Amino acid sequence: MGIRDQLRSSLQKDRPQRKRGIWHSKAYHRFFEGYSEFTIPTTDGKGYRIQRVYTGNTYRQDLTKGQQALLRVLYVVLFVCAVYLFVSCAVLLLPSNSTWYVTLPQAVSLPFMFWIVIAFLSYLPAERDMTIHGYRSSSQALQKATLGTAICLGVTALATLIFITLNPSDEPLDVLRCTSSFFAGGLITLGMYWIERKVKYLIIPSQNHPPEDRVEIQ
């Protein structure tokens, strides 16, 4: 079984099962996925409080700390380059930038780029050993965001090229330069997706065991 299949199988196995007990929202389950909850008496003996033990698998990049640091720097540099290539052309007062079939994929690209920023907030400071939620919100989120950005920028470049074909006399050189920039930005973010997809993650079973009187999350 390949590492990609192992990760998928592990995440499916760690997915919380619907059981009777304390009810929580889906967002709560996503954040505390892999944790077992149980109640313990408070110090005054008048109630109970929830105690959590992480019993899910731990995910660790099969990289040294130096390699991890270099990878994070590389991602930031590549992302800044992609954003610059996109913004520097999208803000130009060109006929293509006021045509609906060009501006539409441009607009769709923005939330995907923002998604990369959100993924960075989890990925860049992530600890060496990650919980299920940490892995999903960092590596998996970064892959989805960079792939979506690459597709949108590629469509933007194609739409701009179509504009040049239909309007050859409307500043073709500037529009062609923007086409190249959009395409280059798409290739950069596609490269980020490819790199992260190739990073090997070790799956480490938890050694923690909850007490027998635990209350299962549902």
Secondary structure as UniProt FT lines:
FT   HELIX           3..14
FT   HELIX           26..31
FT   TURN            32..34
FT   STRAND          35..41
FT   TURN            43..44
FT   STRAND          48..54
FT   STRAND          58..61
FT   HELIX           65..90
FT   HELIX           95..98
FT   HELIX           100..123
FT   TURN            124..125
FT   STRAND          129..130
FT   HELIX           132..135
FT   HELIX           136..140
FT   HELIX           141..166
FT   TURN            168..169
FT   HELIX           172..198
FT   STRAND          201..204
FT   TURN            212..213
//
